[in-house]
Amino acid sequence: MMSEVERRILELASKNLLITKEEIARTLNRNEYNGTDTSVCRLQEMGLLDKVESLGTSFVITQKGIRAAKGLV
């Protein structure tokens, strides 16, 4: 079962497909990344988000994540 924060992160990822930690924190109105790190890690463990490292750390939504996000609506 997903928490409210995890649902909001997944919805954001489904709209943008690629998100950064800064975007997540800004959307959730959080000044620190600590609260979002746990949620992002859980979403990664569930296979709903995947980490991409190029110029910085970003997260992409997986196909499983897209299907899960559609189920939330």
Backbone as XML, in Angstrom:
<?xml version="1.0"?>
<chain id="A" units="angstrom">
  <residue number="1" name="MET">
    <atom name="N" x="0.840" y="-1.177" z="0.000"/>
    <atom name="CA" x="0.000" y="0.000" z="0.000"/>
    <atom name="C" x="0.885" y="1.241" z="0.000"/>
  </residue>
  <residue number="2" name="MET">
    <atom name="N" x="0.530" y="2.202" z="-0.819"/>
    <atom name="CA" x="1.325" y="3.423" z="-0.956"/>
    <atom name="C" x="0.829" y="4.511" z="-0.017"/>
  </residue>
  <residue number="3" name="SER">
    <atom name="N" x="1.778" y="5.305" z="0.462"/>
    <atom name="CA" x="1.424" y="6.458" z="1.288"/>
    <atom name="C" x="0.971" y="7.595" z="0.368"/>
  </residue>
  <residue number="4" name="GLU">
    <atom name="N" x="0.448" y="8.631" z="0.972"/>
    <atom name="CA" x="-0.012" y="9.799" z="0.209"/>
    <atom name="C" x="1.145" y="10.459" z="-0.536"/>
  </residue>
  <residue number="5" name="VAL">
    <atom name="N" x="2.298" y="10.554" z="0.108"/>
    <atom name="CA" x="3.471" y="11.167" z="-0.518"/>
    <atom name="C" x="3.909" y="10.339" z="-1.727"/>
  </residue>
  <residue number="6" name="GLU">
    <atom name="N" x="3.925" y="9.027" z="-1.585"/>
    <atom name="CA" x="4.309" y="8.149" z="-2.696"/>
    <atom name="C" x="3.336" y="8.282" z="-3.860"/>
  </residue>
  <residue number="7" name="ARG">
    <atom name="N" x="2.064" y="8.386" z="-3.558"/>
    <atom name="CA" x="1.063" y="8.576" z="-4.627"/>
    <atom name="C" x="1.299" y="9.877" z="-5.381"/>
  </residue>
  <residue number="8" name="ARG">
    <atom name="N" x="1.584" y="10.950" z="-4.631"/>
    <atom name="CA" x="1.805" y="12.248" z="-5.275"/>
    <atom name="C" x="3.063" y="12.228" z="-6.142"/>
  </residue>
  <residue number="9" name="ILE">
    <atom name="N" x="4.113" y="11.555" z="-5.667"/>
    <atom name="CA" x="5.342" y="11.447" z="-6.453"/>
    <atom name="C" x="5.077" y="10.650" z="-7.725"/>
  </residue>
  <residue number="10" name="LEU">
    <atom name="N" x="4.342" y="9.553" z="-7.607"/>
    <atom name="CA" x="4.030" y="8.726" z="-8.766"/>
    <atom name="C" x="3.166" y="9.482" z="-9.778"/>
  </residue>
  <residue number="11" name="GLU">
    <atom name="N" x="2.211" y="10.258" z="-9.295"/>
    <atom name="CA" x="1.381" y="11.071" z="-10.194"/>
    <atom name="C" x="2.225" y="12.117" z="-10.919"/>
  </residue>
  <residue number="12" name="LEU">
    <atom name="N" x="3.138" y="12.752" z="-10.197"/>
    <atom name="CA" x="4.039" y="13.741" z="-10.809"/>
    <atom name="C" x="4.899" y="13.077" z="-11.873"/>
  </residue>
  <residue number="13" name="ALA">
    <atom name="N" x="5.441" y="11.907" z="-11.550"/>
    <atom name="CA" x="6.285" y="11.187" z="-12.503"/>
    <atom name="C" x="5.496" y="10.751" z="-13.727"/>
  </residue>
  <residue number="14" name="SER">
    <atom name="N" x="4.239" y="10.394" z="-13.542"/>
    <atom name="CA" x="3.446" y="9.946" z="-14.690"/>
    <atom name="C" x="3.124" y="11.109" z="-15.632"/>
  </residue>
  <residue number="15" name="LYS">
    <atom name="N" x="3.064" y="12.308" z="-15.100"/>
    <atom name="CA" x="2.793" y="13.483" z="-15.948"/>
    <atom name="C" x="4.048" y="13.934" z="-16.691"/>
  </residue>
  <residue number="16" name="ASN">
    <atom name="N" x="5.195" y="13.886" z="-16.014"/>
    <atom name="CA" x="6.425" y="14.428" z="-16.587"/>
    <atom name="C" x="7.354" y="13.376" z="-17.169"/>
  </residue>
  <residue number="17" name="LEU">
    <atom name="N" x="7.191" y="12.124" z="-16.756"/>
    <atom name="CA" x="8.012" y="10.980" z="-17.167"/>
    <atom name="C" x="9.434" y="11.020" z="-16.624"/>
  </residue>
  <residue number="18" name="LEU">
    <atom name="N" x="10.013" y="12.185" z="-16.455"/>
    <atom name="CA" x="11.361" y="12.340" z="-15.917"/>
    <atom name="C" x="11.327" y="13.459" z="-14.885"/>
  </residue>
  <residue number="19" name="ILE">
    <atom name="N" x="11.749" y="13.160" z="-13.661"/>
    <atom name="CA" x="11.706" y="14.166" z="-12.599"/>
    <atom name="C" x="13.011" y="14.140" z="-11.807"/>
  </residue>
  <residue number="20" name="THR">
    <atom name="N" x="13.323" y="15.269" z="-11.196"/>
    <atom name="CA" x="14.499" y="15.373" z="-10.338"/>
    <atom name="C" x="14.042" y="15.464" z="-8.883"/>
  </residue>
  <residue number="21" name="LYS">
    <atom name="N" x="14.993" y="15.294" z="-7.974"/>
    <atom name="CA" x="14.668" y="15.423" z="-6.554"/>
    <atom name="C" x="14.177" y="16.830" z="-6.227"/>
  </residue>
  <residue number="22" name="GLU">
    <atom name="N" x="14.758" y="17.811" z="-6.896"/>
    <atom name="CA" x="14.352" y="19.194" z="-6.664"/>
    <atom name="C" x="12.891" y="19.409" z="-7.050"/>
  </residue>
  <residue number="23" name="GLU">
    <atom name="N" x="12.484" y="18.844" z="-8.180"/>
    <atom name="CA" x="11.089" y="18.971" z="-8.617"/>
    <atom name="C" x="10.144" y="18.285" z="-7.639"/>
  </residue>
  <residue number="24" name="ILE">
    <atom name="N" x="10.562" y="17.143" z="-7.143"/>
    <atom name="CA" x="9.730" y="16.421" z="-6.176"/>
    <atom name="C" x="9.561" y="17.253" z="-4.914"/>
  </residue>
  <residue number="25" name="ALA">
    <atom name="N" x="10.660" y="17.762" z="-4.386"/>
    <atom name="CA" x="10.611" y="18.560" z="-3.157"/>
    <atom name="C" x="9.779" y="19.816" z="-3.354"/>
  </residue>
  <residue number="26" name="ARG">
    <atom name="N" x="9.944" y="20.475" z="-4.501"/>
    <atom name="CA" x="9.185" y="21.698" z="-4.791"/>
    <atom name="C" x="7.693" y="21.399" z="-4.878"/>
  </residue>
  <residue number="27" name="THR">
    <atom name="N" x="7.331" y="20.315" z="-5.533"/>
    <atom name="CA" x="5.931" y="19.948" z="-5.696"/>
    <atom name="C" x="5.301" y="19.585" z="-4.356"/>
  </residue>
  <residue number="28" name="LEU">
    <atom name="N" x="6.062" y="18.926" z="-3.502"/>
    <atom name="CA" x="5.540" y="18.518" z="-2.202"/>
    <atom name="C" x="5.696" y="19.607" z="-1.147"/>
  </residue>
  <residue number="29" name="ASN">
    <atom name="N" x="6.233" y="20.762" z="-1.559"/>
    <atom name="CA" x="6.452" y="21.893" z="-0.649"/>
    <atom name="C" x="7.338" y="21.502" z="0.529"/>
  </residue>
  <residue number="30" name="ARG">
    <atom name="N" x="8.418" y="20.829" z="0.212"/>
    <atom name="CA" x="9.369" y="20.421" z="1.247"/>
    <atom name="C" x="10.704" y="21.080" z="0.967"/>
  </residue>
  <residue number="31" name="ASN">
    <atom name="N" x="11.341" y="21.563" z="2.019"/>
    <atom name="CA" x="12.646" y="22.195" z="1.869"/>
    <atom name="C" x="13.778" y="21.185" z="1.909"/>
  </residue>
  <residue number="32" name="GLU">
    <atom name="N" x="13.511" y="20.023" z="2.488"/>
    <atom name="CA" x="14.546" y="19.012" z="2.617"/>
    <atom name="C" x="14.172" y="17.800" z="1.785"/>
  </residue>
  <residue number="33" name="TYR">
    <atom name="N" x="15.187" y="17.070" z="1.366"/>
    <atom name="CA" x="14.958" y="15.883" z="0.549"/>
    <atom name="C" x="14.762" y="14.635" z="1.399"/>
  </residue>
  <residue number="34" name="ASN">
    <atom name="N" x="15.017" y="14.720" z="2.708"/>
    <atom name="CA" x="14.974" y="13.542" z="3.563"/>
    <atom name="C" x="13.623" y="12.840" z="3.520"/>
  </residue>
  <residue number="35" name="GLY">
    <atom name="N" x="12.556" y="13.576" z="3.586"/>
    <atom name="CA" x="11.234" y="12.971" z="3.563"/>
    <atom name="C" x="10.910" y="12.330" z="2.234"/>
  </residue>
  <residue number="36" name="THR">
    <atom name="N" x="11.440" y="12.884" z="1.179"/>
    <atom name="CA" x="11.145" y="12.338" z="-0.140"/>
    <atom name="C" x="12.050" y="11.169" z="-0.489"/>
  </residue>
  <residue number="37" name="ASP">
    <atom name="N" x="13.254" y="11.137" z="0.081"/>
    <atom name="CA" x="14.184" y="10.042" z="-0.215"/>
    <atom name="C" x="13.589" y="8.684" z="0.133"/>
  </residue>
  <residue number="38" name="THR">
    <atom name="N" x="12.956" y="8.593" z="1.280"/>
    <atom name="CA" x="12.362" y="7.330" z="1.704"/>
    <atom name="C" x="11.258" y="6.910" z="0.749"/>
  </residue>
  <residue number="39" name="SER">
    <atom name="N" x="10.426" y="7.854" z="0.368"/>
    <atom name="CA" x="9.325" y="7.548" z="-0.544"/>
    <atom name="C" x="9.833" y="7.139" z="-1.919"/>
  </residue>
  <residue number="40" name="VAL">
    <atom name="N" x="10.841" y="7.844" z="-2.414"/>
    <atom name="CA" x="11.413" y="7.518" z="-3.719"/>
    <atom name="C" x="12.060" y="6.132" z="-3.674"/>
  </residue>
  <residue number="41" name="CYS">
    <atom name="N" x="12.756" y="5.827" z="-2.588"/>
    <atom name="CA" x="13.383" y="4.504" z="-2.452"/>
    <atom name="C" x="12.339" y="3.398" z="-2.436"/>
  </residue>
  <residue number="42" name="ARG">
    <atom name="N" x="11.241" y="3.626" z="-1.752"/>
    <atom name="CA" x="10.168" y="2.617" z="-1.738"/>
    <atom name="C" x="9.581" y="2.422" z="-3.126"/>
  </residue>
  <residue number="43" name="LEU">
    <atom name="N" x="9.374" y="3.513" z="-3.861"/>
    <atom name="CA" x="8.847" y="3.403" z="-5.226"/>
    <atom name="C" x="9.828" y="2.660" z="-6.125"/>
  </residue>
  <residue number="44" name="GLN">
    <atom name="N" x="11.117" y="2.857" z="-5.902"/>
    <atom name="CA" x="12.130" y="2.126" z="-6.669"/>
    <atom name="C" x="12.095" y="0.645" z="-6.324"/>
  </residue>
  <residue number="45" name="GLU">
    <atom name="N" x="11.966" y="0.328" z="-5.049"/>
    <atom name="CA" x="11.903" y="-1.067" z="-4.617"/>
    <atom name="C" x="10.679" y="-1.782" z="-5.200"/>
  </residue>
  <residue number="46" name="MET">
    <atom name="N" x="9.585" y="-1.050" z="-5.356"/>
    <atom name="CA" x="8.374" y="-1.634" z="-5.940"/>
    <atom name="C" x="8.471" y="-1.732" z="-7.461"/>
  </residue>
  <residue number="47" name="GLY">
    <atom name="N" x="9.526" y="-1.141" z="-8.045"/>
    <atom name="CA" x="9.703" y="-1.187" z="-9.486"/>
    <atom name="C" x="8.894" y="-0.156" z="-10.243"/>
  </residue>
  <residue number="48" name="LEU">
    <atom name="N" x="8.451" y="0.899" z="-9.553"/>
    <atom name="CA" x="7.619" y="1.926" z="-10.177"/>
    <atom name="C" x="8.435" y="3.106" z="-10.696"/>
  </residue>
  <residue number="49" name="LEU">
    <atom name="N" x="9.594" y="3.344" z="-10.094"/>
    <atom name="CA" x="10.521" y="4.385" z="-10.542"/>
    <atom name="C" x="11.887" y="3.756" z="-10.745"/>
  </residue>
  <residue number="50" name="ASP">
    <atom name="N" x="12.664" y="4.370" z="-11.613"/>
    <atom name="CA" x="14.031" y="3.919" z="-11.839"/>
    <atom name="C" x="14.938" y="5.142" z="-11.829"/>
  </residue>
  <residue number="51" name="LYS">
    <atom name="N" x="16.145" y="4.978" z="-11.315"/>
    <atom name="CA" x="17.100" y="6.078" z="-11.190"/>
    <atom name="C" x="17.912" y="6.210" z="-12.479"/>
  </residue>
  <residue number="52" name="VAL">
    <atom name="N" x="18.105" y="7.449" z="-12.912"/>
    <atom name="CA" x="18.917" y="7.745" z="-14.087"/>
    <atom name="C" x="19.959" y="8.767" z="-13.667"/>
  </residue>
  <residue number="53" name="GLU">
    <atom name="N" x="21.215" y="8.463" z="-13.924"/>
    <atom name="CA" x="22.277" y="9.399" z="-13.577"/>
    <atom name="C" x="23.018" y="9.796" z="-14.842"/>
  </residue>
  <residue number="54" name="SER">
    <atom name="N" x="22.913" y="11.062" z="-15.183"/>
    <atom name="CA" x="23.682" y="11.590" z="-16.319"/>
    <atom name="C" x="24.378" y="12.849" z="-15.839"/>
  </residue>
  <residue number="55" name="LEU">
    <atom name="N" x="23.722" y="13.983" z="-15.948"/>
    <atom name="CA" x="24.293" y="15.224" z="-15.415"/>
    <atom name="C" x="23.968" y="15.387" z="-13.943"/>
  </residue>
  <residue number="56" name="GLY">
    <atom name="N" x="22.931" y="14.735" z="-13.508"/>
    <atom name="CA" x="22.491" y="14.765" z="-12.122"/>
    <atom name="C" x="21.600" y="13.560" z="-11.908"/>
  </residue>
  <residue number="57" name="THR">
    <atom name="N" x="21.045" y="13.451" z="-10.734"/>
    <atom name="CA" x="20.176" y="12.315" z="-10.457"/>
    <atom name="C" x="18.745" y="12.659" z="-10.809"/>
  </residue>
  <residue number="58" name="SER">
    <atom name="N" x="18.166" y="11.858" z="-11.667"/>
    <atom name="CA" x="16.772" y="12.000" z="-12.053"/>
    <atom name="C" x="16.092" y="10.645" z="-11.903"/>
  </residue>
  <residue number="59" name="PHE">
    <atom name="N" x="14.782" y="10.653" z="-11.976"/>
    <atom name="CA" x="14.013" y="9.432" z="-11.873"/>
    <atom name="C" x="13.026" y="9.362" z="-13.024"/>
  </residue>
  <residue number="60" name="VAL">
    <atom name="N" x="12.913" y="8.189" z="-13.607"/>
    <atom name="CA" x="11.937" y="7.965" z="-14.675"/>
    <atom name="C" x="10.910" y="6.978" z="-14.162"/>
  </residue>
  <residue number="61" name="ILE">
    <atom name="N" x="9.711" y="7.102" z="-14.671"/>
    <atom name="CA" x="8.659" y="6.175" z="-14.301"/>
    <atom name="C" x="8.761" y="4.952" z="-15.210"/>
  </residue>
  <residue number="62" name="THR">
    <atom name="N" x="8.576" y="3.784" z="-14.652"/>
    <atom name="CA" x="8.642" y="2.548" z="-15.426"/>
    <atom name="C" x="7.263" y="2.235" z="-16.007"/>
  </residue>
  <residue number="63" name="GLN">
    <atom name="N" x="7.208" y="1.239" z="-16.873"/>
    <atom name="CA" x="5.907" y="0.827" z="-17.422"/>
    <atom name="C" x="4.983" y="0.357" z="-16.307"/>
  </residue>
  <residue number="64" name="LYS">
    <atom name="N" x="5.546" y="-0.358" z="-15.354"/>
    <atom name="CA" x="4.768" y="-0.804" z="-14.197"/>
    <atom name="C" x="4.242" y="0.403" z="-13.421"/>
  </residue>
  <residue number="65" name="GLY">
    <atom name="N" x="5.077" y="1.447" z="-13.313"/>
    <atom name="CA" x="4.668" y="2.667" z="-12.629"/>
    <atom name="C" x="3.558" y="3.393" z="-13.357"/>
  </residue>
  <residue number="66" name="ILE">
    <atom name="N" x="3.612" y="3.398" z="-14.682"/>
    <atom name="CA" x="2.562" y="4.047" z="-15.469"/>
    <atom name="C" x="1.236" y="3.325" z="-15.252"/>
  </residue>
  <residue number="67" name="ARG">
    <atom name="N" x="1.283" y="1.988" z="-15.274"/>
    <atom name="CA" x="0.064" y="1.212" z="-15.051"/>
    <atom name="C" x="-0.491" y="1.459" z="-13.639"/>
  </residue>
  <residue number="68" name="ALA">
    <atom name="N" x="0.401" y="1.548" z="-12.653"/>
    <atom name="CA" x="-0.027" y="1.811" z="-11.283"/>
    <atom name="C" x="-0.626" y="3.207" z="-11.163"/>
  </residue>
  <residue number="69" name="ALA">
    <atom name="N" x="-0.030" y="4.183" z="-11.836"/>
    <atom name="CA" x="-0.542" y="5.559" z="-11.782"/>
    <atom name="C" x="-1.923" y="5.650" z="-12.420"/>
  </residue>
  <residue number="70" name="LYS">
    <atom name="N" x="-2.135" y="4.920" z="-13.495"/>
    <atom name="CA" x="-3.464" y="4.912" z="-14.121"/>
    <atom name="C" x="-4.501" y="4.322" z="-13.188"/>
  </residue>
  <residue number="71" name="GLY">
    <atom name="N" x="-4.080" y="3.369" z="-12.368"/>
    <atom name="CA" x="-5.000" y="2.769" z="-11.397"/>
    <atom name="C" x="-5.346" y="3.694" z="-10.243"/>
  </residue>
  <residue number="72" name="LEU">
    <atom name="N" x="-4.517" y="4.717" z="-10.006"/>
    <atom name="CA" x="-4.768" y="5.663" z="-8.930"/>
    <atom name="C" x="-5.858" y="6.656" z="-9.293"/>
  </residue>
  <residue number="73" name="VAL">
    <atom name="N" x="-6.023" y="6.904" z="-10.575"/>
    <atom name="CA" x="-6.971" y="7.929" z="-11.027"/>
    <atom name="C" x="-8.373" y="7.405" z="-11.015"/>
  </residue>
</chain>
